């Protein structure tokens, strides 16, 4: 019954278009070994043999469009391929077949062929024929091992990225190779791949996948001459613009709520803008508008260390760094203001992120947004009402990040409630991730009563969610993050409902933070920045050791990288309501917070060294400074 419930909770959110596309895709994949060669033959009869590259490819006008991947061409010459912090060595031809489903993400990256434009740029820059010969050998090997069909290499993700990178390779080399046979085979295969993608668009997934399909078709349409190319160009641009209209919210955030995928989609849009300008395709106003909105969003959520927050499926080293994306957006659109991050409070209510920069190098981001679009929440984590905090330019309280896209305990851990700076009730996940790679979502936390306000030196972010409504007594987690006098952070939690329950609140610290127990509170030393960490209210605190079975206490800032970290867990038990919280106090030596309740109000009486603050909650649920 539990499996049936999960399927129901997952499938009921799908759009009819997704269901139809999923059925159609399965049918096409089942018949591809027999039917695709026939469809390809019919297409070639209709369109003519694969045409030559377009004149603006052959004369080099698109050479400046191709991105320079952050790969070491010397390593590729030596047969070393590194993705997700795993290096595999193929001195000759790579092993293109994925030997283990757990390695799927790594082999997807191998099939992206990002090293194609890297080697092409190296050849153009140096004139060293070794780069060109290595590129031709890799192309020959891939073509021999991966004929068209429903195989791993022709999945929509690898296919789209490979089309883009092969087009970039053609742009840099003006379509020319030293070996005429490989030049023809490369061109014909690129044409075939575009035909295949056109017939296998990822409408069943949507999201960043479908947008990448559109960008890939746009590239193929710019690369070739002929009727098919014109169709790809028009359809690719139409898909891109339709998806941008839906996927980019009014506050500029990407609707999957992952800063990493936001940066990836922004990069795709910048690439598309470069291409339409160089290929003299009319520039759509919507594309410019969405790039500006996305760049502003990225600047708003960029941490003081220059990187993205690690909310949802996010990791460093996959997307281009924010500084590079913002610099290109500013230059491409002649908008220098996009380089800057605003100070103060920034509310991004459509995405559900709330940002505070009370000091130039202090930063907090509060995640009170949905887990993603209901019909496509694959990159969601159980992180509703979680936050990240940087002080003095350094990360202090961190999200646990993303270790893998594999069916393993580390994938499950990084998505779990206990891996985030939020509250877990009765050991149950806020949001129920499941399936082979945990991309499916059954029950999901839906934010409620999200708001922010200011009052006489007090800033408050607040929200609740429905993730535990199904438990007996319907417990509801309500969180308020308070900033007092632009210095002191107080995270105050309430669990409302009925019955006896167990609430656990987690704080995860950056691995470089040294945590010391001084009895009444904890002292966190972040490279010379002293932070007092105080738990208050009902419950008791313990420090959790880093363990591997089950995983707990690990920071995963990059795929394939995990570092032990200090974690505090506060546990409160008893009849609801429960009230408790954390104070994060830079430079404070002595601290005390008492929760005062009456029939009329709830108040927090705070003493931080010689300063005292009384924060009273009114009937409407808002806090204000009291005399």
PyMOL commands that set and color helices and strands:
alter all, ss='L'
color gray80, all
select helices_A, chain A and resi 2-11+16-47+55-58+73-77+101-112+115-126+129-145+152-154+156-173+180-199+207-223+227-247+259-278+285-301+322-332+336-339+409-415+417-419
alter helices_A, ss='H'
color red, helices_A
select strands_A, chain A and resi 80-83+86-89+344-348+353-357+363-367+386-391+394-397+423-425+433-434+440-441+447-455+458-465+476-484+488-496+500-508+513-517+522-526+529-537+540-544+547-548+551-552+554-558+561-564+567-575+578-586+591-597+602-608+611-617+623-626
alter strands_A, ss='S'
color yellow, strands_A
deselect
rebuild
show_as cartoon
